Amino acid sequence: MNDLIAKLSAHERIRAARHHIERTDEVTLARQAALSAIPAPTGAETRRAARTADLFREVGLRDVIIDEVGNVHGWLRGDEERGTRDGSAPVVPAAHLDTVFGADVRVAVERRGERLEGPGIADNARGLAVLIGVAEALVRARVSTARPILCVATVGEEGAGDLRGVKYLLNGNTTVAARHALPLPESPSAFIALDGAGLERIVHRALGSRRYRVTFRGPGGHSWAAFGVANPANAVGRAIALLADLPVKSEPRTTCAVVRLGGGTGLNSIPQEAWVDLDLRSEDPKALAQLDVTVRAALDRAADDENRRRTTGSAALSVHVQLVGDRPSGVTPRTHPLVQVAVAANRALGRDAELASASTDANVAIGLGIPAIALGAGGRAGDAHLTTEWYENSDGSLGVLRALLVTAAMAEVVETG
């Protein structure tokens, strides 16, 4: 793949695209700041999506739409008379629109020297700006590819969004294709998530998760008069103790974390309901499935233990397990051409490549067997998911260039004569 990237880097149109990226570095940074300043809580990305659609059109993408769930689509089909196989499986570079911050958080961006500060400035305003920058460079340099390129800005990547946008894109795309007469195939040939900052990491292992709201329900009553009935709060405590004692599997790393708990109505009442939120994670689908079985057994045991201690003749409590998040795990093998192209692109830019695991939009593609990776979009950043988040544009243009090289390599640049 080193030879492929070297050949691609020497291609006249790719060199023109690189020059465009370098000349417009400040434009990309300005777009990043402007997009970051548009509130986009998970589930409320409409304003940022509309602005992204405008930018897609401004840089020359075709057939730009916002689909039923709020994803923004824009096509770069190349020169159809010179090699583009219209209708073939596209290469899909993508970046998510949403942030972890609620509607009450002020998302204004401030510049302090070389640093931009603002909630979401890197995660994922940087990814969005680089996605747009890649599209613009390919259009301006008139790069022609054998495969079409579909740029997508997705909704619902963060937290409770549960990868909603990319799940719809990859599982519900036939509806969109039919409605808009777009040749969107069932499976992309490659999926490249642009997420956050940085250049070294190449995420090819999908960190899967299952998230549950577990609710124990019982008769409740006065804390003195009804004492002895099965207590949902006790059951939550028993469950937490059992889960805390589960052995930790280190290879593959597999974890179960208690992340929130609550319930009850007053200081003198046994609650009728108490709940706990759980976050189960693993890179390995089988290990995650086994952990799921083990956790459910622990929850049933907690309910049984509390019920055995209740006053004779009183009602038993019940346990209800609700799946509130399901992110698939899996891997794009390090030997796959997509991963190798990304590694070679890093080498060509004089950067080390760190193969890594994370939870991103690429999880869904990997879970469906689609070759997928996630890449940082250049620069340096810190305080992710905090209101003090910051970004510095150190070698930021290299992030755009790496994304372009990987996208162009997978889309197969053709000679234009």
C-alpha positions as CSV (number, residue, x, y, z in Angstrom):
1,M,0.0,0.0,0.0
2,N,3.0,2.3,0.4
3,D,3.4,2.2,-3.4
4,L,-0.2,3.0,-3.9
5,I,-0.1,6.0,-1.7
6,A,3.1,7.2,-3.3
7,K,1.6,6.9,-6.7
8,L,-1.6,8.6,-5.6
9,S,0.4,11.4,-4.0
10,A,2.2,12.0,-7.3
11,H,-1.0,12.1,-9.3
12,E,-1.5,15.5,-10.9
13,R,-5.1,15.9,-9.6
14,I,-4.3,14.8,-6.1
15,R,-1.4,17.2,-5.9
16,A,-3.8,19.9,-7.0
17,A,-6.2,18.8,-4.2
18,R,-3.4,18.9,-1.7
19,H,-2.5,22.5,-2.7
20,H,-6.1,23.4,-2.3
21,I,-6.2,21.9,1.2
22,E,-3.1,23.8,2.2
23,R,-4.3,27.1,0.7
24,T,-7.7,26.8,2.5
25,D,-6.6,25.7,5.9
26,E,-7.9,28.8,7.5
27,V,-11.2,28.4,5.7
28,T,-11.6,24.9,7.1
29,L,-10.8,26.2,10.6
30,A,-13.4,29.0,10.2
31,R,-16.0,26.5,9.1
32,Q,-15.1,24.3,12.1
33,A,-15.7,27.3,14.5
34,A,-18.9,28.3,12.8
35,L,-20.4,24.8,12.8
36,S,-19.4,24.3,16.5
37,A,-21.3,27.5,17.4
38,I,-24.6,26.0,16.1
39,P,-26.2,23.9,18.9
40,A,-26.6,20.3,18.0
41,P,-27.6,18.2,21.1
42,T,-28.2,14.5,20.2
43,G,-31.7,14.4,18.8
44,A,-31.8,18.1,18.0
45,E,-29.3,18.5,15.1
46,T,-31.7,20.2,12.6
47,R,-30.0,23.6,12.5
48,R,-26.5,22.2,12.1
49,A,-27.7,19.7,9.5
50,A,-29.3,22.5,7.5
51,R,-26.0,24.5,7.5
52,T,-24.0,21.4,6.6
53,A,-26.3,20.7,3.7
54,D,-25.7,24.3,2.5
55,L,-22.0,23.8,2.7
56,F,-22.2,20.5,0.8
57,R,-23.9,22.4,-2.0
58,E,-21.5,25.3,-1.8
59,V,-18.4,23.0,-2.3
60,G,-20.0,21.2,-5.3
61,L,-21.5,18.0,-4.0
62,R,-24.5,16.8,-6.0
63,D,-28.0,15.5,-5.0
64,V,-27.7,16.9,-1.5
65,I,-30.5,15.8,0.7
66,I,-31.5,15.5,4.4
67,D,-33.0,12.1,4.9
68,E,-35.9,11.1,7.2
69,V,-33.8,10.8,10.4
70,G,-31.8,14.0,9.7
71,N,-28.6,12.7,8.1
72,V,-27.1,14.9,5.3
73,H,-26.1,13.1,2.1
74,G,-24.0,14.6,-0.7
75,W,-22.5,12.8,-3.8
76,L,-19.3,13.2,-5.6
77,R,-19.7,11.0,-8.7
78,G,-16.6,12.1,-10.6
79,D,-16.5,12.2,-14.4
80,E,-19.0,9.6,-15.4
81,E,-17.7,9.5,-19.0
82,R,-14.2,8.8,-17.7
83,G,-14.5,5.9,-15.4
84,T,-17.1,6.5,-12.7
85,R,-19.2,3.3,-12.4
86,D,-22.5,5.0,-11.6
87,G,-24.4,2.6,-9.3
88,S,-21.3,0.8,-7.9
89,A,-20.8,0.5,-4.2
90,P,-19.6,3.9,-2.9
91,V,-16.9,4.9,-0.6
92,V,-18.5,6.7,2.4
93,P,-16.6,9.3,4.4
94,A,-18.8,10.4,7.3
95,A,-18.8,12.7,10.3
96,H,-21.4,13.0,13.1
97,L,-23.4,16.2,13.6
98,D,-24.3,15.9,17.3
99,T,-22.6,16.8,20.5
100,V,-23.0,15.5,24.1
101,F,-24.1,18.9,25.3
102,G,-27.7,19.7,26.2
103,A,-29.7,22.7,24.8
104,D,-28.8,24.7,27.9
105,V,-25.1,24.7,27.3
106,R,-23.6,27.8,25.6
107,V,-21.6,26.6,22.6
108,A,-20.0,29.8,21.5
109,V,-16.4,29.5,20.3
110,E,-13.6,31.7,21.6
111,R,-10.1,32.0,20.2
112,R,-7.2,32.3,22.6
113,G,-4.0,32.5,20.7
114,E,-3.6,29.3,18.7
115,R,-6.4,27.6,20.6
116,L,-10.1,27.5,19.8
117,E,-12.3,26.8,22.9
118,G,-15.9,25.7,22.9
119,P,-18.0,22.7,23.7
120,G,-17.8,20.3,20.7
121,I,-15.1,22.2,18.9
122,A,-13.2,19.0,18.2
123,D,-15.9,16.4,18.7
124,N,-17.2,16.7,16.2
125,A,-17.0,20.1,14.5
126,R,-13.5,19.2,13.4
127,G,-14.7,16.0,11.7
128,L,-17.5,17.9,9.9
129,A,-15.2,20.6,8.7
130,V,-12.7,18.1,7.4
131,L,-15.4,16.1,5.6
132,I,-16.4,19.3,3.8
133,G,-12.8,20.2,3.1
134,V,-12.1,16.7,1.5
135,A,-15.2,17.1,-0.7
136,E,-14.2,20.6,-1.7
137,A,-10.6,19.6,-2.6
138,L,-11.8,16.6,-4.7
139,V,-14.3,18.8,-6.6
140,R,-12.0,21.7,-7.1
141,A,-9.1,19.5,-8.3
142,R,-11.6,17.6,-10.6
143,V,-10.4,14.2,-9.2
144,S,-12.2,11.4,-11.1
145,T,-12.8,8.1,-9.3
146,A,-13.9,4.6,-10.4
147,R,-16.3,4.5,-7.4
148,P,-18.7,7.2,-6.4
149,I,-18.1,9.0,-3.1
150,L,-21.0,9.6,-0.7
151,C,-20.3,12.2,2.0
152,V,-22.6,11.9,5.0
153,A,-23.1,13.9,8.1
154,T,-24.9,11.7,10.6
155,V,-27.2,12.3,13.6
156,G,-27.3,10.5,16.9
157,E,-23.7,9.3,17.2
158,E,-23.3,10.3,20.8
159,G,-24.6,8.6,24.0
160,A,-28.3,8.0,23.9
161,G,-28.3,8.6,20.2
162,D,-27.0,5.0,19.9
163,L,-25.6,5.5,16.4
164,R,-29.1,6.2,15.2
165,G,-28.1,8.0,12.0
166,V,-25.6,5.6,10.7
167,K,-27.8,2.6,11.6
168,Y,-30.5,4.2,9.4
169,L,-28.0,5.0,6.6
170,L,-26.7,1.4,6.4
171,N,-29.9,-0.4,7.2
172,G,-32.6,1.8,5.7
173,N,-30.9,3.2,2.7
174,T,-33.1,1.5,0.0
175,T,-36.0,3.7,1.0
176,V,-33.9,6.9,0.6
177,A,-32.6,5.6,-2.7
178,A,-36.0,4.9,-4.1
179,R,-37.4,8.2,-3.0
180,H,-34.7,10.3,-4.4
181,A,-33.7,8.1,-7.4
182,L,-30.2,7.8,-6.0
183,P,-28.1,4.8,-6.9
184,L,-27.3,4.0,-3.3
185,P,-26.2,0.3,-3.1
186,E,-26.9,-2.0,-0.2
187,S,-23.4,-2.0,1.1
188,P,-20.6,0.7,0.7
189,S,-17.2,-0.6,-0.4
190,A,-15.6,1.3,2.5
191,F,-16.8,3.5,5.4
192,I,-14.5,6.1,6.9
193,A,-15.7,7.9,10.0
194,L,-14.0,11.3,10.7
195,D,-14.3,11.8,14.4
196,G,-12.4,14.3,16.6
197,A,-8.8,15.5,16.2
198,G,-5.4,13.8,15.9
199,L,-3.4,11.9,13.3
200,E,-1.8,8.9,14.8
201,R,-4.8,6.7,15.7
202,I,-6.5,4.5,13.2
203,V,-9.5,2.9,14.8
204,H,-10.2,-0.5,13.2
205,R,-11.6,-2.3,16.2
206,A,-15.2,-1.5,17.1
207,L,-15.8,-1.2,20.9
208,G,-19.3,-2.6,21.2
209,S,-21.7,-1.9,24.1
210,R,-25.1,-2.8,25.4
211,R,-26.7,-0.4,27.7
212,Y,-29.6,-1.3,30.0
213,R,-32.1,0.4,32.3
214,V,-32.9,-2.2,35.0
215,T,-36.0,-1.5,37.1
216,F,-37.0,-3.3,40.2
217,R,-40.7,-2.9,41.2
218,G,-42.4,-3.9,44.4
219,P,-45.4,-3.0,46.6
220,G,-43.7,-0.2,48.5
221,G,-45.2,1.3,51.6
222,H,-44.4,3.2,54.9
223,S,-40.8,2.8,55.9
224,W,-41.9,1.6,59.4
225,A,-45.3,0.1,59.0
226,A,-44.5,-1.8,55.8
227,F,-40.9,-2.7,56.7
228,G,-40.1,-6.2,55.6
229,V,-41.8,-6.0,52.1
230,A,-39.5,-6.7,49.2
231,N,-37.6,-3.4,48.7
232,P,-36.6,-2.4,45.2
233,A,-33.8,-0.2,46.6
234,N,-32.4,-3.2,48.4
235,A,-32.6,-5.2,45.2
236,V,-30.6,-2.5,43.3
237,G,-28.0,-2.7,46.1
238,R,-27.8,-6.5,45.9
239,A,-27.5,-6.3,42.1
240,I,-24.7,-3.7,42.2
241,A,-22.8,-5.8,44.7
242,L,-23.1,-8.9,42.5
243,L,-22.0,-7.0,39.4
244,A,-19.0,-5.4,41.2
245,D,-17.8,-8.9,42.1
246,L,-17.9,-10.2,38.5
247,P,-14.5,-11.3,37.3
248,V,-12.9,-8.8,34.9
249,K,-12.0,-10.4,31.6
250,S,-8.8,-8.8,30.2
251,E,-8.5,-10.6,26.9
252,P,-10.6,-9.6,25.2
253,R,-11.2,-6.7,27.6
254,T,-14.8,-6.9,28.7
255,T,-16.4,-4.6,31.3
256,C,-19.7,-4.0,33.1
257,A,-20.1,-0.6,34.7
258,V,-22.9,0.8,36.9
259,V,-23.3,4.3,35.6
260,R,-26.5,5.7,37.2
261,L,-29.1,4.7,39.8
262,G,-32.2,6.1,41.4
263,G,-35.7,5.7,42.7
264,G,-38.0,6.3,45.6
265,T,-40.3,9.2,46.5
266,G,-39.5,10.2,50.1
267,L,-37.5,9.8,53.2
268,N,-40.2,7.8,55.0
269,S,-41.3,5.5,52.1
270,I,-40.1,2.2,50.9
271,P,-40.0,2.8,47.1
272,Q,-42.3,1.0,44.7
273,E,-39.6,1.4,42.1
274,A,-35.8,1.7,41.9
275,W,-33.5,1.5,38.9
276,V,-29.9,1.2,37.8
277,D,-28.3,1.9,34.4
278,L,-25.6,-0.5,33.2
279,D,-23.0,-0.1,30.4
280,L,-21.6,-3.4,29.1
281,R,-18.6,-3.2,26.7
282,S,-16.3,-5.4,24.7
283,E,-14.4,-5.5,21.4
284,D,-15.5,-9.1,20.9
285,P,-19.1,-9.9,20.0
286,K,-19.0,-13.3,21.7
287,A,-17.5,-12.0,24.9
288,L,-20.1,-9.2,25.0
289,A,-22.9,-11.8,24.5
290,Q,-21.6,-14.0,27.3
291,L,-21.3,-11.0,29.6
292,D,-24.9,-10.1,28.8
293,V,-26.0,-13.6,30.0
294,T,-23.9,-13.3,33.1
295,V,-25.3,-9.9,34.0
296,R,-28.9,-11.0,33.5
297,A,-28.3,-14.0,35.8
298,A,-27.0,-11.6,38.5
299,L,-30.0,-9.4,38.2
300,D,-32.4,-12.3,38.6
301,R,-30.4,-13.5,41.6
302,A,-30.7,-10.0,43.2
303,A,-34.4,-10.1,42.8
304,D,-34.7,-13.7,44.1
305,D,-32.5,-12.8,47.1
306,E,-34.6,-9.9,48.1
307,N,-37.9,-11.8,47.6
308,R,-36.7,-14.6,49.8
309,R,-36.3,-12.1,52.7
310,R,-39.7,-10.4,52.3
311,T,-42.5,-10.7,54.9
312,T,-44.5,-13.9,54.4
313,G,-47.6,-13.2,52.3
314,S,-46.4,-9.9,50.9
315,A,-46.1,-9.3,47.2
316,A,-42.9,-10.2,45.4
317,L,-40.9,-7.6,43.5
318,S,-40.2,-8.0,39.8
319,V,-37.2,-7.0,37.6
320,H,-37.6,-5.4,34.2
321,V,-34.6,-5.0,31.8
322,Q,-34.8,-2.5,29.0
323,L,-32.2,-2.3,26.3
324,V,-31.5,1.4,25.7
325,G,-28.3,1.2,23.6
326,D,-26.8,-1.4,21.4
327,R,-23.5,-0.7,19.6
328,P,-22.1,-3.7,17.6
329,S,-18.5,-4.8,18.1
330,G,-16.1,-6.4,15.7
331,V,-12.9,-5.7,13.7
332,T,-11.8,-4.7,10.3
333,P,-8.6,-6.8,10.1
334,R,-5.3,-4.9,10.1
335,T,-4.5,-6.8,6.9
336,H,-7.5,-5.3,5.1
337,P,-6.6,-2.9,2.3
338,L,-8.6,-0.1,4.0
339,V,-6.5,-0.3,7.2
340,Q,-3.3,-0.8,5.2
341,V,-4.1,2.3,3.1
342,A,-4.6,4.4,6.2
343,V,-1.3,3.1,7.7
344,A,0.5,3.9,4.5
345,A,-1.0,7.4,4.4
346,N,0.3,8.1,7.9
347,R,3.8,6.9,6.8
348,A,3.6,9.2,3.7
349,L,2.8,12.1,6.0
350,G,5.7,11.2,8.4
351,R,3.4,10.1,11.2
352,D,3.3,6.9,13.2
353,A,0.2,4.8,13.0
354,E,-1.5,3.5,16.2
355,L,-4.1,0.8,15.5
356,A,-6.8,1.3,18.1
357,S,-10.3,0.5,19.4
358,A,-13.1,3.0,20.0
359,S,-16.9,3.4,19.7
360,T,-17.8,5.4,16.6
361,D,-20.1,5.4,13.6
362,A,-17.8,2.8,12.1
363,N,-19.1,0.3,14.6
364,V,-22.3,-0.2,12.6
365,A,-20.5,-0.7,9.4
366,I,-18.0,-3.2,11.0
367,G,-21.0,-5.0,12.5
368,L,-22.5,-5.4,9.1
369,G,-19.3,-6.7,7.6
370,I,-18.5,-3.5,5.7
371,P,-14.8,-2.5,5.8
372,A,-14.7,0.5,8.1
373,I,-12.3,2.6,10.1
374,A,-12.4,5.8,12.1
375,L,-9.8,8.6,11.8
376,G,-9.0,11.7,13.7
377,A,-9.3,14.8,11.6
378,G,-5.9,16.4,12.4
379,G,-4.7,19.0,14.9
380,R,-4.6,18.6,18.7
381,A,-7.5,18.7,21.1
382,G,-8.4,18.1,24.8
383,D,-11.2,18.1,27.4
384,A,-13.5,16.1,25.1
385,H,-17.1,16.0,26.3
386,L,-16.4,18.9,28.7
387,T,-17.5,22.5,28.3
388,T,-13.8,23.4,28.4
389,E,-13.1,21.5,25.2
390,W,-10.3,23.0,23.0
391,Y,-8.7,22.5,19.6
392,E,-5.3,23.6,18.2
393,N,-4.7,23.5,14.5
394,S,-1.2,22.1,14.7
395,D,-0.6,20.4,11.3
396,G,-4.4,20.5,10.8
397,S,-4.2,20.4,7.0
398,L,-2.5,17.0,7.3
399,G,-5.7,15.7,8.8
400,V,-7.7,16.8,5.7
401,L,-5.0,15.4,3.5
402,R,-4.9,12.0,5.2
403,A,-8.7,11.7,4.9
404,L,-8.5,12.6,1.2
405,L,-5.8,10.1,0.5
406,V,-7.6,7.3,2.2
407,T,-10.9,8.2,0.5
408,A,-9.3,8.6,-2.9
409,A,-7.4,5.4,-2.7
410,M,-10.5,3.4,-1.8
411,A,-12.5,5.1,-4.5
412,E,-9.8,4.3,-7.1
413,V,-8.6,7.5,-8.8
414,V,-8.6,7.1,-12.6
415,E,-6.5,8.9,-15.2
416,T,-8.4,11.7,-17.0
417,G,-6.1,12.0,-20.0
